[in-house]
Amino acid sequence: MRKLLLLLALCVAGAASLASAAAETRYTVVKIDLRRERLELFLRDDSGVEFKRLDRLEAWLAARNRQLLFAMNAGMYHADFSPVGLLVQEGREVAPLNLAAGTGNFFLKPNGVFLVSDAGPRVVESSEYAALPKEGVRLATQSGPLLLRRGVVHPAFIPDSDSRKIRNGVGVSGHTAIFVISEQPVNFYEFALYFRDVLHCRDALYLDGTVSALHSPALRRTDFTRELGPILGVAVP
């Protein structure tokens, strides 16, 4: 547990200074080494009621003698808080992959899937996930758009777009999942460049904007913006 807490603090300090130099925008970065820490996906409690808030998930885990060390909203959801796309929890598919066309950020193709398997974390394009062997995939969440695909920024992003929001996303580097939330409103292009040029990710996925939230006791922080659907987290006994 102490290793994770130190990692959280160091990443945040480093990210703030790098972001300031690169783009004059502050970001909070949390790096989770999945060789040492176990990432989980949360949606509903034992009675089938959605958690909706990070503090409610924290309390539910605490009642089971577990401490929530990190949590972040995990992707887009419907009005009933069910996932818009794929959700896999502990190897079980809770919601299917969504390859439909539509409007809104989720359907801005290419969109993608963040997954954790026996081989480690990955961000893949949604249609690529459909072709992957599913054995060994422990968790997965689908969102959109992809920020980066093999180092290339999403072709629909506009560098000088005035659509600016607090945004969060996830990238991967080796066995490490890199979670980022902006502390100031940013557009998609700026957010993608941060993952590519500062964090040196080749693949990254947008999770959401406006509802973006982070829980970290190391940072003395539990955000509440709006009620959430799926939540990614690290909890320990």
N, C-alpha and C positions, 0 to 999 in steps of 0.2 A: 504493500500500500504506500509506503513512504516513497518508493521509487516513482510511482505514478504521480504523487503530489508534487514532487520536485520537477518532474517533466512538465507538468501543467504550468508551473510558475515560470520555469526557464523559457518555455516556448512563448508564453505571452510577452515576457520582457523583450525577447529577441524580435518577435514579430512587430511589436510596436515601433521599435527603432528602425527596422528594415522598411516597414511600410512608410514611415515618415520620410525616409530618404528617397524612396522610390516613387511615391505617389501622393504624399502628404495626406494620406488617409490611414486611419488606425484600424487594425484588425486584431482580433483575439484568435489565437491559434492553439489548438490542443492536439498533440500527437499521441496516438495510442499504439504502442508496440504490441501487436497481437501474438507475439511469441511469449509475452509475459502477462498480458492482461486479456480478459475475456469480455468481448463486446456482446451485448444482447439487444434484442428488439422487444419493446414493450408496447402493448396496445390496450389490453383489457385485464382486469383483475380476475380472481378466481370465480366470481359470480357473473362474469361477462360484461361488467360495466367498464367503459373506457376511462382511462386515467385522466386524460385531457390537460392536466397540469403537472409540471415538474415537481412541485412540492407535494402533490398527492401521491405520485409515484415514490418519492422519497419516504413519505410516511408509511406507505404500504410495505416497502422493503424493510424499513426500520422495525415494523411489527414482526417481521420474520428474521430479525437479528442480522440484517444486511445493511451495509452503508452504501449509498449512491455517491460515487466519486466523480462521475461525469454523466451528463445527459444533454441531448440536443434533439430538437424536432427532426423527424426522419424522412419527411416527404409529404406529398400533397394528399388531401383527403376530401371526402364528400361532406355534405352538411350533417350526415349522421356519424361523422368521424371515421368511417371506414376508408381504407386506402383507395386511391384512384387507380393504382396499378399493383404490380406484384408485391406481395409481402410473404416472406418465409421466416418463420420463427422456429428455432431449434430443429431445423430440417423438415418442418411441416409447412406446406403451402397453405397460407390463410386466405390469400387473395391472388387471383391469377394474373399473369402477364397481360398488359394492355397494349396492343399494337394498333389500336383504332386511330383514325384521324379525328381531329377536333380542334377547338380553339383554346387559347390560353397557353401559359408557359409549359404545362406538362406535355402538351401535344406539339410543341415547337421542335420538330424532328431535325437532327437526331436527338432523341432522349435516351435515357440510360438506366442502368441498374448498378447499385453498389452492393457487392456481395462479399461474404467471408466464407471460404471453403477450407478444406484441409491444406490447400496450397497457400493460403493467406488471403489478404484483401484484394479486390479488383474493382475497377469501374469499367463496364462494358456497354456498348450500344445495345439497345433493347432487343433488336432482332438477332444480335450475336448471342445474347443470353439464351434465346429460344433454342439455339443449336448446341448449347453446352450440355455435357453430361451433368445430371442433377445430383448424382451420388457425391456426397461429401460437402454439398452446399448447406451450411448451417444456418445462415441468415441472408436475407436479400431484401432490398427495398428499391422500388422503381420511382423515378422522378424525372423531371425535365425542365429545361433542356440540358444536354451535356454542355459543360463549360469548355472542356478540352477533350479531344480524341486524338491520341497518339501525338500530342504536342501541338495540335492545330486548334485554334479558337473556332467556336461555332460560327458557321458562315453567315448566320442571320444577325449577329451582334453588330451594333453600330457604335463606332468609337466615341462619337460626341453625343450619344443619346441622352436626352434629358429625363429619361425614366430612371429615377434614382430611388432606391429603397435600402433599408437595412436588409442584408441578404446573408444566407448561410449555405455552405456546401461542404463536400468531402472530396478529397483527393487521395491518391495512394502513392507510396514510395517504398518499394520492397515489401517488408512485412508490417509497415506502418500505415495506419489510417490517419489522415490529416484533416481535422475538422476546423473550419474557419467561419467566424461570424464577423461581419463588418460593424464597426462602432459608429460609422457615419454612413449616410446613404451613398450607394455606388450604383453605377449601371452594370449591365452584364459584361460588357467588354473589359471594363476596369477590373471586375471581379475575376474574370478568366485570366487576365494578365498577371494578377497577383499569384494565382496558383502556378502559372507557368514560369514567370520570370523571377519571383522571389522564393517560392517554395520548391521550385524545380520539379513540379509534377507534370507527367505526360497525359494523365487521364484524370478528369475531375467532373463531378456532377453537382448541379444546382439542387439544393433541397427545398428552399422556399424563400420568400421575402415577406416583409411586414410582420408575419407571425414568428419570425426567427427568434429562437430562445436558447439559452445556455444555462446549465446548472454546473457549478463547480465550487465545492466547499473550500478548495485551495485559494480560490479568488474571492471567497465570501460573496458568492453570487448565485441567485436563483431567479431567473427572469420570468415575468408573466406579461405577455402581450395579448394573446387571445388563446382560447382553448385549442388544444392540439389533438392530432390524430396519432400516428405511430411515433415512437420515441426510441432513439438509440441511446444506450447507456452502458456504463461499467459499474458494477456493484460487487462488493466483497463481503464475505461472512463477518 
